[in-house]
């Protein structure tokens, strides 16, 4: 069973941005799937909540240079 979270992300303007955020999230142990909607500025993340937390997900997006709203 996995947890799901939708992150609202500011600053994504192109496919490179989308790929950068997706790659950053997928580096975390416990992230199972990432679907990014560039137009909506959202990332839907499926993850194992016993391995990582919501704050871990937000931190890695911030470290990649984008703002989690």
N, CA, C, O and CB atoms as a CASP TS submission, in Angstrom:
PFRMAT TS
TARGET T0000
AUTHOR 0000-0000-0000
METHOD Language model
MODEL 1
PARENT N/A
ATOM      1  N   UNK     1       0.851  -1.189   0.000  1.00  0.00           N
ATOM      2  CA  UNK     1       0.000   0.000   0.000  1.00  0.00           C
ATOM      3  C   UNK     1       0.890   1.243   0.000  1.00  0.00           C
ATOM      4  O   UNK     1       1.883   1.317   0.723  1.00  0.00           O
ATOM      5  CB  UNK     1      -0.965   0.003   1.233  1.00  0.00           C
ATOM      6  N   UNK     2       0.515   2.198  -0.815  1.00  0.00           N
ATOM      7  CA  UNK     2       1.330   3.412  -0.884  1.00  0.00           C
ATOM      8  C   UNK     2       0.505   4.637  -0.531  1.00  0.00           C
ATOM      9  O   UNK     2      -0.717   4.658  -0.678  1.00  0.00           O
ATOM     10  CB  UNK     2       1.940   3.574  -2.280  1.00  0.00           C
ATOM     11  N   UNK     3       1.212   5.653  -0.063  1.00  0.00           N
ATOM     12  CA  UNK     3       0.597   6.948   0.205  1.00  0.00           C
ATOM     13  C   UNK     3       0.654   7.766  -1.071  1.00  0.00           C
ATOM     14  O   UNK     3       1.530   7.565  -1.912  1.00  0.00           O
ATOM     15  CB  UNK     3       1.307   7.689   1.385  1.00  0.00           C
ATOM     16  N   UNK     4      -0.288   8.693  -1.208  1.00  0.00           N
ATOM     17  CA  UNK     4      -0.305   9.573  -2.379  1.00  0.00           C
ATOM     18  C   UNK     4      -0.350  11.019  -1.912  1.00  0.00           C
ATOM     19  O   UNK     4      -0.995  11.360  -0.921  1.00  0.00           O
ATOM     20  CB  UNK     4      -1.518   9.256  -3.305  1.00  0.00           C
ATOM     21  N   UNK     5       0.357  11.856  -2.661  1.00  0.00           N
ATOM     22  CA  UNK     5       0.427  13.274  -2.324  1.00  0.00           C
ATOM     23  C   UNK     5       0.493  14.076  -3.606  1.00  0.00           C
ATOM     24  O   UNK     5       1.204  13.704  -4.540  1.00  0.00           O
ATOM     25  CB  UNK     5       1.649  13.580  -1.417  1.00  0.00           C
ATOM     26  N   UNK     6      -0.242  15.173  -3.656  1.00  0.00           N
ATOM     27  CA  UNK     6      -0.134  16.104  -4.779  1.00  0.00           C
ATOM     28  C   UNK     6       0.587  17.348  -4.286  1.00  0.00           C
ATOM     29  O   UNK     6       0.138  18.022  -3.359  1.00  0.00           O
ATOM     30  CB  UNK     6      -1.545  16.462  -5.371  1.00  0.00           C
ATOM     31  N   UNK     7       1.717  17.640  -4.927  1.00  0.00           N
ATOM     32  CA  UNK     7       2.494  18.831  -4.589  1.00  0.00           C
ATOM     33  C   UNK     7       2.217  19.917  -5.609  1.00  0.00           C
ATOM     34  O   UNK     7       2.261  19.659  -6.812  1.00  0.00           O
ATOM     35  CB  UNK     7       4.007  18.512  -4.530  1.00  0.00           C
ATOM     36  N   UNK     8       1.935  21.119  -5.154  1.00  0.00           N
ATOM     37  CA  UNK     8       1.815  22.282  -6.031  1.00  0.00           C
ATOM     38  C   UNK     8       3.188  22.931  -6.106  1.00  0.00           C
ATOM     39  O   UNK     8       3.736  23.379  -5.098  1.00  0.00           O
ATOM     40  CB  UNK     8       0.725  23.299  -5.512  1.00  0.00           C
ATOM     41  N   UNK     9       3.732  22.975  -7.310  1.00  0.00           N
ATOM     42  CA  UNK     9       5.116  23.407  -7.489  1.00  0.00           C
ATOM     43  C   UNK     9       5.182  24.647  -8.363  1.00  0.00           C
ATOM     44  O   UNK     9       4.650  24.674  -9.473  1.00  0.00           O
ATOM     45  CB  UNK     9       5.958  22.284  -8.101  1.00  0.00           C
ATOM     46  N   UNK    10       5.846  25.675  -7.843  1.00  0.00           N
ATOM     47  CA  UNK    10       6.033  26.904  -8.601  1.00  0.00           C
ATOM     48  C   UNK    10       7.373  26.910  -9.311  1.00  0.00           C
ATOM     49  O   UNK    10       8.362  26.382  -8.802  1.00  0.00           O
ATOM     50  CB  UNK    10       5.921  28.112  -7.688  1.00  0.00           C
ATOM     51  N   UNK    11       7.397  27.511 -10.490  1.00  0.00           N
ATOM     52  CA  UNK    11       8.657  27.676 -11.202  1.00  0.00           C
ATOM     53  C   UNK    11       8.896  26.708 -12.339  1.00  0.00           C
ATOM     54  O   UNK    11       9.864  26.859 -13.083  1.00  0.00           O
ATOM     55  CB  UNK    11       9.755  27.558 -10.258  1.00  0.00           C
ATOM     56  N   UNK    12       8.030  25.711 -12.491  1.00  0.00           N
ATOM     57  CA  UNK    12       8.196  24.775 -13.611  1.00  0.00           C
ATOM     58  C   UNK    12       7.612  25.421 -14.870  1.00  0.00           C
ATOM     59  O   UNK    12       6.420  25.721 -14.930  1.00  0.00           O
ATOM     60  CB  UNK    12       7.498  23.391 -13.310  1.00  0.00           C
ATOM     61  N   UNK    13       8.465  25.631 -15.869  1.00  0.00           N
ATOM     62  CA  UNK    13       8.000  26.328 -17.071  1.00  0.00           C
ATOM     63  C   UNK    13       8.183  25.529 -18.360  1.00  0.00           C
ATOM     64  O   UNK    13       7.648  25.908 -19.401  1.00  0.00           O
ATOM     65  CB  UNK    13       8.721  27.634 -17.200  1.00  0.00           C
ATOM     66  N   UNK    14       8.940  24.418 -18.300  1.00  0.00           N
ATOM     67  CA  UNK    14       9.229  23.683 -19.528  1.00  0.00           C
ATOM     68  C   UNK    14       9.447  22.200 -19.225  1.00  0.00           C
ATOM     69  O   UNK    14       9.429  21.787 -18.066  1.00  0.00           O
ATOM     70  CB  UNK    14      10.467  24.275 -20.233  1.00  0.00           C
ATOM     71  N   UNK    15       9.650  21.416 -20.262  1.00  0.00           N
ATOM     72  CA  UNK    15       9.869  19.985 -20.072  1.00  0.00           C
ATOM     73  C   UNK    15      11.139  19.695 -19.283  1.00  0.00           C
ATOM     74  O   UNK    15      11.195  18.714 -18.542  1.00  0.00           O
ATOM     75  CB  UNK    15       9.933  19.288 -21.412  1.00  0.00           C
ATOM     76  N   UNK    16      12.156  20.534 -19.432  1.00  0.00           N
ATOM     77  CA  UNK    16      13.384  20.332 -18.656  1.00  0.00           C
ATOM     78  C   UNK    16      13.081  20.459 -17.163  1.00  0.00           C
ATOM     79  O   UNK    16      13.573  19.671 -16.354  1.00  0.00           O
ATOM     80  CB  UNK    16      14.478  21.355 -19.078  1.00  0.00           C
ATOM     81  N   UNK    17      12.273  21.450 -16.806  1.00  0.00           N
ATOM     82  CA  UNK    17      11.876  21.638 -15.406  1.00  0.00           C
ATOM     83  C   UNK    17      11.132  20.395 -14.911  1.00  0.00           C
ATOM     84  O   UNK    17      11.402  19.883 -13.825  1.00  0.00           O
ATOM     85  CB  UNK    17      10.983  22.911 -15.247  1.00  0.00           C
ATOM     86  N   UNK    18      10.211  19.932 -15.715  1.00  0.00           N
ATOM     87  CA  UNK    18       9.413  18.759 -15.372  1.00  0.00           C
ATOM     88  C   UNK    18      10.317  17.555 -15.113  1.00  0.00           C
ATOM     89  O   UNK    18      10.145  16.849 -14.119  1.00  0.00           O
ATOM     90  CB  UNK    18       8.408  18.443 -16.496  1.00  0.00           C
ATOM     91  N   UNK    19      11.276  17.324 -16.003  1.00  0.00           N
ATOM     92  CA  UNK    19      12.169  16.186 -15.864  1.00  0.00           C
ATOM     93  C   UNK    19      13.076  16.331 -14.640  1.00  0.00           C
ATOM     94  O   UNK    19      13.384  15.344 -13.972  1.00  0.00           O
ATOM     95  CB  UNK    19      13.010  16.024 -17.123  1.00  0.00           C
ATOM     96  N   UNK    20      13.498  17.555 -14.351  1.00  0.00           N
ATOM     97  CA  UNK    20      14.374  17.809 -13.202  1.00  0.00           C
ATOM     98  C   UNK    20      13.656  17.486 -11.890  1.00  0.00           C
ATOM     99  O   UNK    20      14.228  16.856 -11.000  1.00  0.00           O
ATOM    100  CB  UNK    20      14.848  19.279 -13.199  1.00  0.00           C
ATOM    101  N   UNK    21      12.399  17.922 -11.778  1.00  0.00           N
ATOM    102  CA  UNK    21      11.613  17.654 -10.572  1.00  0.00           C
ATOM    103  C   UNK    21      11.328  16.158 -10.454  1.00  0.00           C
ATOM    104  O   UNK    21      11.445  15.576  -9.375  1.00  0.00           O
ATOM    105  CB  UNK    21      10.288  18.457 -10.590  1.00  0.00           C
ATOM    106  N   UNK    22      10.957  15.550 -11.564  1.00  0.00           N
ATOM    107  CA  UNK    22      10.656  14.119 -11.557  1.00  0.00           C
ATOM    108  C   UNK    22      11.889  13.307 -11.131  1.00  0.00           C
ATOM    109  O   UNK    22      11.784  12.398 -10.308  1.00  0.00           O
ATOM    110  CB  UNK    22      10.171  13.667 -12.955  1.00  0.00           C
ATOM    111  N   UNK    23      13.029  13.635 -11.685  1.00  0.00           N
ATOM    112  CA  UNK    23      14.269  12.927 -11.356  1.00  0.00           C
ATOM    113  C   UNK    23      14.615  13.115  -9.878  1.00  0.00           C
ATOM    114  O   UNK    23      15.009  12.163  -9.205  1.00  0.00           O
ATOM    115  CB  UNK    23      15.432  13.424 -12.246  1.00  0.00           C
ATOM    116  N   UNK    24      14.469  14.339  -9.377  1.00  0.00           N
ATOM    117  CA  UNK    24      14.787  14.619  -7.970  1.00  0.00           C
ATOM    118  C   UNK    24      13.912  13.782  -7.037  1.00  0.00           C
ATOM    119  O   UNK    24      14.401  13.201  -6.068  1.00  0.00           O
ATOM    120  CB  UNK    24      14.602  16.122  -7.662  1.00  0.00           C
ATOM    121  N   UNK    25      12.611  13.725  -7.341  1.00  0.00           N
ATOM    122  CA  UNK    25      11.700  12.954  -6.488  1.00  0.00           C
ATOM    123  C   UNK    25      12.011  11.458  -6.553  1.00  0.00           C
ATOM    124  O   UNK    25      11.955  10.763  -5.539  1.00  0.00           O
ATOM    125  CB  UNK    25      10.243  13.206  -6.901  1.00  0.00           C
ATOM    126  N   UNK    26      12.335  10.974  -7.742  1.00  0.00           N
ATOM    127  CA  UNK    26      12.583   9.536  -7.903  1.00  0.00           C
ATOM    128  C   UNK    26      13.891   9.080  -7.258  1.00  0.00           C
ATOM    129  O   UNK    26      14.103   7.879  -7.094  1.00  0.00           O
ATOM    130  CB  UNK    26      12.600   9.182  -9.374  1.00  0.00           C
ATOM    131  N   UNK    27      14.775  10.014  -6.889  1.00  0.00           N
ATOM    132  CA  UNK    27      16.016   9.613  -6.220  1.00  0.00           C
ATOM    133  C   UNK    27      15.762   9.193  -4.779  1.00  0.00           C
ATOM    134  O   UNK    27      16.595   8.523  -4.169  1.00  0.00           O
ATOM    135  CB  UNK    27      17.031  10.754  -6.257  1.00  0.00           C
ATOM    136  N   UNK    28      14.611   9.587  -4.231  1.00  0.00           N
ATOM    137  CA  UNK    28      14.304   9.245  -2.843  1.00  0.00           C
ATOM    138  C   UNK    28      13.881   7.791  -2.722  1.00  0.00           C
ATOM    139  O   UNK    28      13.025   7.319  -3.469  1.00  0.00           O
ATOM    140  CB  UNK    28      13.208  10.158  -2.295  1.00  0.00           C
ATOM    141  N   UNK    29      14.489   7.086  -1.774  1.00  0.00           N
ATOM    142  CA  UNK    29      14.101   5.708  -1.506  1.00  0.00           C
ATOM    143  C   UNK    29      12.684   5.703  -0.940  1.00  0.00           C
ATOM    144  O   UNK    29      12.411   6.359   0.065  1.00  0.00           O
ATOM    145  CB  UNK    29      15.101   5.022  -0.522  1.00  0.00           C
ATOM    146  N   UNK    30      11.804   4.982  -1.570  1.00  0.00           N
ATOM    147  CA  UNK    30      10.417   4.931  -1.120  1.00  0.00           C
ATOM    148  C   UNK    30       9.459   5.562  -2.109  1.00  0.00           C
ATOM    149  O   UNK    30       8.255   5.316  -2.030  1.00  0.00           O
ATOM    150  CB  UNK    30      10.283   5.613   0.209  1.00  0.00           C
ATOM    151  N   UNK    31       9.957   6.373  -3.046  1.00  0.00           N
ATOM    152  CA  UNK    31       9.083   6.947  -4.073  1.00  0.00           C
ATOM    153  C   UNK    31       8.818   5.875  -5.123  1.00  0.00           C
ATOM    154  O   UNK    31       9.747   5.313  -5.704  1.00  0.00           O
ATOM    155  CB  UNK    31       9.722   8.228  -4.723  1.00  0.00           C
ATOM    156  N   UNK    32       7.531   5.599  -5.358  1.00  0.00           N
ATOM    157  CA  UNK    32       7.161   4.539  -6.283  1.00  0.00           C
ATOM    158  C   UNK    32       6.784   5.068  -7.658  1.00  0.00           C
ATOM    159  O   UNK    32       7.062   4.429  -8.673  1.00  0.00           O
ATOM    160  CB  UNK    32       6.020   3.745  -5.719  1.00  0.00           C
ATOM    161  N   UNK    33       6.151   6.234  -7.689  1.00  0.00           N
ATOM    162  CA  UNK    33       5.731   6.783  -8.981  1.00  0.00           C
ATOM    163  C   UNK    33       5.601   8.295  -8.863  1.00  0.00           C
ATOM    164  O   UNK    33       5.231   8.826  -7.816  1.00  0.00           O
ATOM    165  CB  UNK    33       4.388   6.151  -9.450  1.00  0.00           C
ATOM    166  N   UNK    34       5.915   8.974  -9.964  1.00  0.00           N
ATOM    167  CA  UNK    34       5.772  10.437 -10.032  1.00  0.00           C
ATOM    168  C   UNK    34       5.110  10.771 -11.356  1.00  0.00           C
ATOM    169  O   UNK    34       5.591  10.365 -12.414  1.00  0.00           O
ATOM    170  CB  UNK    34       7.163  11.171  -9.891  1.00  0.00           C
ATOM    171  N   UNK    35       4.017  11.505 -11.303  1.00  0.00           N
ATOM    172  CA  UNK    35       3.338  12.000 -12.497  1.00  0.00           C
ATOM    173  C   UNK    35       3.267  13.517 -12.372  1.00  0.00           C
ATOM    174  O   UNK    35       2.722  14.045 -11.403  1.00  0.00           O
ATOM    175  CB  UNK    35       1.899  11.362 -12.663  1.00  0.00           C
ATOM    176  N   UNK    36       3.823  14.209 -13.360  1.00  0.00           N
ATOM    177  CA  UNK    36       3.865  15.673 -13.293  1.00  0.00           C
ATOM    178  C   UNK    36       2.970  16.270 -14.370  1.00  0.00           C
ATOM    179  O   UNK    36       3.028  15.889 -15.539  1.00  0.00           O
ATOM    180  CB  UNK    36       5.315  16.191 -13.450  1.00  0.00           C
ATOM    181  N   UNK    37       2.141  17.217 -13.942  1.00  0.00           N
ATOM    182  CA  UNK    37       1.305  17.982 -14.852  1.00  0.00           C
ATOM    183  C   UNK    37       1.921  19.372 -14.929  1.00  0.00           C
ATOM    184  O   UNK    37       1.731  20.201 -14.039  1.00  0.00           O
ATOM    185  CB  UNK    37      -0.206  18.028 -14.374  1.00  0.00           C
ATOM    186  N   UNK    38       2.660  19.612 -16.004  1.00  0.00           N
ATOM    187  CA  UNK    38       3.389  20.874 -16.152  1.00  0.00           C
ATOM    188  C   UNK    38       2.436  22.063 -16.190  1.00  0.00           C
ATOM    189  O   UNK    38       2.693  23.086 -15.555  1.00  0.00           O
ATOM    190  CB  UNK    38       4.244  20.851 -17.421  1.00  0.00           C
ATOM    191  N   UNK    39       1.337  21.934 -16.931  1.00  0.00           N
ATOM    192  CA  UNK    39       0.386  23.046 -17.073  1.00  0.00           C
ATOM    193  C   UNK    39      -0.235  23.429 -15.728  1.00  0.00           C
ATOM    194  O   UNK    39      -0.431  24.611 -15.444  1.00  0.00           O
ATOM    195  CB  UNK    39      -0.722  22.673 -18.070  1.00  0.00           C
ATOM    196  N   UNK    40      -0.542  22.427 -14.904  1.00  0.00           N
ATOM    197  CA  UNK    40      -1.162  22.694 -13.601  1.00  0.00           C
ATOM    198  C   UNK    40      -0.126  23.009 -12.530  1.00  0.00           C
ATOM    199  O   UNK    40      -0.469  23.500 -11.455  1.00  0.00           O
ATOM    200  CB  UNK    40      -2.002  21.503 -13.166  1.00  0.00           C
ATOM    201  N   UNK    41       1.154  22.725 -12.825  1.00  0.00           N
ATOM    202  CA  UNK    41       2.204  22.950 -11.835  1.00  0.00           C
ATOM    203  C   UNK    41       2.094  22.004 -10.659  1.00  0.00           C
ATOM    204  O   UNK    41       2.315  22.386  -9.510  1.00  0.00           O
ATOM    205  CB  UNK    41       2.158  24.372 -11.343  1.00  0.00           C
ATOM    206  N   UNK    42       1.744  20.745 -10.966  1.00  0.00           N
ATOM    207  CA  UNK    42       1.535  19.773  -9.899  1.00  0.00           C
ATOM    208  C   UNK    42       2.317  18.494 -10.145  1.00  0.00           C
ATOM    209  O   UNK    42       2.565  18.098 -11.284  1.00  0.00           O
ATOM    210  CB  UNK    42       0.058  19.455  -9.758  1.00  0.00           C
ATOM    211  N   UNK    43       2.696  17.865  -9.051  1.00  0.00           N
ATOM    212  CA  UNK    43       3.324  16.543  -9.101  1.00  0.00           C
ATOM    213  C   UNK    43       2.509  15.612  -8.220  1.00  0.00           C
ATOM    214  O   UNK    43       2.321  15.876  -7.033  1.00  0.00           O
ATOM    215  CB  UNK    43       4.827  16.593  -8.639  1.00  0.00           C
ATOM    216  N   UNK    44       2.026  14.524  -8.803  1.00  0.00           N
ATOM    217  CA  UNK    44       1.341  13.486  -8.040  1.00  0.00           C
ATOM    218  C   UNK    44       2.373  12.418  -7.716  1.00  0.00           C
ATOM    219  O   UNK    44       2.967  11.820  -8.613  1.00  0.00           O
ATOM    220  CB  UNK    44       0.116  12.885  -8.833  1.00  0.00           C
ATOM    221  N   UNK    45       2.579  12.187  -6.427  1.00  0.00           N
ATOM    222  CA  UNK    45       3.628  11.271  -5.984  1.00  0.00           C
ATOM    223  C   UNK    45       3.015  10.120  -5.198  1.00  0.00           C
ATOM    224  O   UNK    45       2.241  10.331  -4.264  1.00  0.00           O
ATOM    225  CB  UNK    45       4.678  12.012  -5.126  1.00  0.00           C
ATOM    226  N   UNK    46       3.371   8.900  -5.591  1.00  0.00           N
ATOM    227  CA  UNK    46       3.025   7.706  -4.815  1.00  0.00           C
ATOM    228  C   UNK    46       4.293   7.274  -4.097  1.00  0.00           C
ATOM    229  O   UNK    46       5.347   7.135  -4.718  1.00  0.00           O
ATOM    230  CB  UNK    46       2.447   6.543  -5.732  1.00  0.00           C
ATOM    231  N   UNK    47       4.192   7.061  -2.787  1.00  0.00           N
ATOM    232  CA  UNK    47       5.385   6.764  -2.009  1.00  0.00           C
ATOM    233  C   UNK    47       5.057   5.894  -0.806  1.00  0.00           C
ATOM    234  O   UNK    47       3.899   5.762  -0.411  1.00  0.00           O
ATOM    235  CB  UNK    47       6.054   8.052  -1.556  1.00  0.00           C
ATOM    236  N   UNK    48       6.092   5.308  -0.237  1.00  0.00           N
ATOM    237  CA  UNK    48       5.973   4.488   0.958  1.00  0.00           C
ATOM    238  C   UNK    48       6.191   5.386   2.171  1.00  0.00           C
ATOM    239  O   UNK    48       7.318   5.785   2.466  1.00  0.00           O
ATOM    240  CB  UNK    48       6.994   3.300   0.938  1.00  0.00           C
ATOM    241  N   UNK    49       5.111   5.696   2.864  1.00  0.00           N
ATOM    242  CA  UNK    49       5.173   6.597   4.004  1.00  0.00           C
ATOM    243  C   UNK    49       5.972   6.065   5.179  1.00  0.00           C
ATOM    244  O   UNK    49       6.297   6.820   6.095  1.00  0.00           O
ATOM    245  CB  UNK    49       3.806   6.908   4.456  1.00  0.00           C
ATOM    246  N   UNK    50       6.295   4.777   5.170  1.00  0.00           N
ATOM    247  CA  UNK    50       7.115   4.227   6.248  1.00  0.00           C
ATOM    248  C   UNK    50       8.601   4.479   5.994  1.00  0.00           C
ATOM    249  O   UNK    50       9.425   4.316   6.893  1.00  0.00           O
ATOM    250  CB  UNK    50       6.854   2.723   6.401  1.00  0.00           C
ATOM    251  N   UNK    51       8.940   4.882   4.752  1.00  0.00           N
ATOM    252  CA  UNK    51      10.342   5.140   4.403  1.00  0.00           C
ATOM    253  C   UNK    51      10.661   6.635   4.321  1.00  0.00           C
ATOM    254  O   UNK    51      11.751   7.062   4.702  1.00  0.00           O
ATOM    255  CB  UNK    51      10.674   4.477   3.077  1.00  0.00           C
ATOM    256  N   UNK    52       9.713   7.424   3.826  1.00  0.00           N
ATOM    257  CA  UNK    52       9.941   8.864   3.663  1.00  0.00           C
ATOM    258  C   UNK    52       8.688   9.631   4.076  1.00  0.00           C
ATOM    259  O   UNK    52       7.593   9.071   4.137  1.00  0.00           O
ATOM    260  CB  UNK    52      10.330   9.203   2.195  1.00  0.00           C
ATOM    261  N   UNK    53       8.866  10.909   4.355  1.00  0.00           N
ATOM    262  CA  UNK    53       7.747  11.743   4.794  1.00  0.00           C
ATOM    263  C   UNK    53       7.409  12.787   3.735  1.00  0.00           C
ATOM    264  O   UNK    53       8.149  12.989   2.772  1.00  0.00           O
ATOM    265  CB  UNK    53       8.076  12.430   6.133  1.00  0.00           C
ATOM    266  N   UNK    54       6.289  13.432   3.939  1.00  0.00           N
ATOM    267  CA  UNK    54       5.870  14.518   3.049  1.00  0.00           C
ATOM    268  C   UNK    54       6.904  15.637   3.050  1.00  0.00           C
ATOM    269  O   UNK    54       7.160  16.246   2.011  1.00  0.00           O
ATOM    270  CB  UNK    54       4.491  15.065   3.471  1.00  0.00           C
ATOM    271  N   UNK    55       7.498  15.911   4.203  1.00  0.00           N
ATOM    272  CA  UNK    55       8.506  16.973   4.266  1.00  0.00           C
ATOM    273  C   UNK    55       9.761  16.603   3.477  1.00  0.00           C
ATOM    274  O   UNK    55      10.426  17.481   2.926  1.00  0.00           O
ATOM    275  CB  UNK    55       8.873  17.268   5.723  1.00  0.00           C
ATOM    276  N   UNK    56      10.096  15.293   3.418  1.00  0.00           N
ATOM    277  CA  UNK    56      11.231  14.849   2.593  1.00  0.00           C
ATOM    278  C   UNK    56      10.966  15.147   1.125  1.00  0.00           C
ATOM    279  O   UNK    56      11.854  15.611   0.409  1.00  0.00           O
ATOM    280  CB  UNK    56      11.496  13.339   2.790  1.00  0.00           C
ATOM    281  N   UNK    57       9.745  14.879   0.681  1.00  0.00           N
ATOM    282  CA  UNK    57       9.374  15.126  -0.715  1.00  0.00           C
ATOM    283  C   UNK    57       9.470  16.615  -1.041  1.00  0.00           C
ATOM    284  O   UNK    57      10.009  17.002  -2.078  1.00  0.00           O
ATOM    285  CB  UNK    57       7.946  14.610  -0.997  1.00  0.00           C
ATOM    286  N   UNK    58       8.946  17.435  -0.150  1.00  0.00           N
ATOM    287  CA  UNK    58       8.982  18.883  -0.366  1.00  0.00           C
ATOM    288  C   UNK    58      10.418  19.414  -0.362  1.00  0.00           C
ATOM    289  O   UNK    58      10.762  20.306  -1.139  1.00  0.00           O
ATOM    290  CB  UNK    58       8.154  19.600   0.710  1.00  0.00           C
ATOM    291  N   UNK    59      11.244  18.861   0.514  1.00  0.00           N
ATOM    292  CA  UNK    59      12.632  19.323   0.620  1.00  0.00           C
ATOM    293  C   UNK    59      13.412  19.037  -0.654  1.00  0.00           C
ATOM    294  O   UNK    59      14.189  19.881  -1.099  1.00  0.00           O
ATOM    295  CB  UNK    59      13.324  18.662   1.811  1.00  0.00           C
ATOM    296  N   UNK    60      13.221  17.864  -1.252  1.00  0.00           N
ATOM    297  CA  UNK    60      13.985  17.514  -2.446  1.00  0.00           C
ATOM    298  C   UNK    60      13.558  18.376  -3.638  1.00  0.00           C
ATOM    299  O   UNK    60      14.377  18.691  -4.502  1.00  0.00           O
ATOM    300  CB  UNK    60      13.807  16.022  -2.776  1.00  0.00           C
ATOM    301  N   UNK    61      12.290  18.751  -3.685  1.00  0.00           N
ATOM    302  CA  UNK    61      11.824  19.659  -4.743  1.00  0.00           C
ATOM    303  C   UNK    61      12.461  21.036  -4.537  1.00  0.00           C
ATOM    304  O   UNK    61      12.897  21.664  -5.501  1.00  0.00           O
ATOM    305  CB  UNK    61      10.258  19.766  -4.745  1.00  0.00           C
ATOM    306  N   UNK    62      12.518  21.503  -3.301  1.00  0.00           N
ATOM    307  CA  UNK    62      13.167  22.763  -2.990  1.00  0.00           C
ATOM    308  C   UNK    62      14.647  22.746  -3.331  1.00  0.00           C
ATOM    309  O   UNK    62      15.186  23.725  -3.847  1.00  0.00           O
ATOM    310  CB  UNK    62      12.981  23.091  -1.536  1.00  0.00           C
ATOM    311  N   UNK    63      15.308  21.615  -3.035  1.00  0.00           N
ATOM    312  CA  UNK    63      16.724  21.467  -3.339  1.00  0.00           C
ATOM    313  C   UNK    63      16.978  21.495  -4.846  1.00  0.00           C
ATOM    314  O   UNK    63      18.053  21.893  -5.296  1.00  0.00           O
ATOM    315  CB  UNK    63      17.255  20.168  -2.741  1.00  0.00           C
ATOM    316  N   UNK    64      15.980  21.070  -5.619  1.00  0.00           N
ATOM    317  CA  UNK    64      16.112  21.082  -7.086  1.00  0.00           C
ATOM    318  C   UNK    64      15.904  22.488  -7.652  1.00  0.00           C
ATOM    319  O   UNK    64      16.116  22.715  -8.844  1.00  0.00           O
ATOM    320  CB  UNK    64      15.101  20.108  -7.722  1.00  0.00           C
ATOM    321  N   UNK    65      15.486  23.439  -6.795  1.00  0.00           N
ATOM    322  CA  UNK    65      15.348  24.822  -7.230  1.00  0.00           C
ATOM    323  C   UNK    65      13.937  25.286  -7.492  1.00  0.00           C
ATOM    324  O   UNK    65      13.728  26.313  -8.137  1.00  0.00           O
ATOM    325  CB  UNK    65      16.126  25.021  -8.435  1.00  0.00           C
ATOM    326  N   UNK    66      12.964  24.540  -7.000  1.00  0.00           N
ATOM    327  CA  UNK    66      11.561  24.906  -7.233  1.00  0.00           C
ATOM    328  C   UNK    66      10.854  25.100  -5.912  1.00  0.00           C
ATOM    329  O   UNK    66      11.273  24.573  -4.882  1.00  0.00           O
ATOM    330  CB  UNK    66      10.838  23.832  -8.072  1.00  0.00           C
ATOM    331  N   UNK    67       9.776  25.865  -5.954  1.00  0.00           N
ATOM    332  CA  UNK    67       9.032  26.220  -4.752  1.00  0.00           C
ATOM    333  C   UNK    67       7.814  25.326  -4.613  1.00  0.00           C
ATOM    334  O   UNK    67       7.006  25.214  -5.535  1.00  0.00           O
ATOM    335  CB  UNK    67       8.614  27.700  -4.784  1.00  0.00           C
ATOM    336  N   UNK    68       7.685  24.684  -3.445  1.00  0.00           N
ATOM    337  CA  UNK    68       6.465  23.940  -3.144  1.00  0.00           C
ATOM    338  C   UNK    68       5.514  24.903  -2.466  1.00  0.00           C
ATOM    339  O   UNK    68       5.826  25.470  -1.419  1.00  0.00           O
ATOM    340  CB  UNK    68       6.749  22.681  -2.243  1.00  0.00           C
ATOM    341  N   UNK    69       4.344  25.085  -3.073  1.00  0.00           N
ATOM    342  CA  UNK    69       3.366  26.060  -2.558  1.00  0.00           C
ATOM    343  C   UNK    69       2.461  25.415  -1.525  1.00  0.00           C
ATOM    344  O   UNK    69       1.577  26.076  -0.980  1.00  0.00           O
ATOM    345  CB  UNK    69       2.520  26.645  -3.705  1.00  0.00           C
TER
END
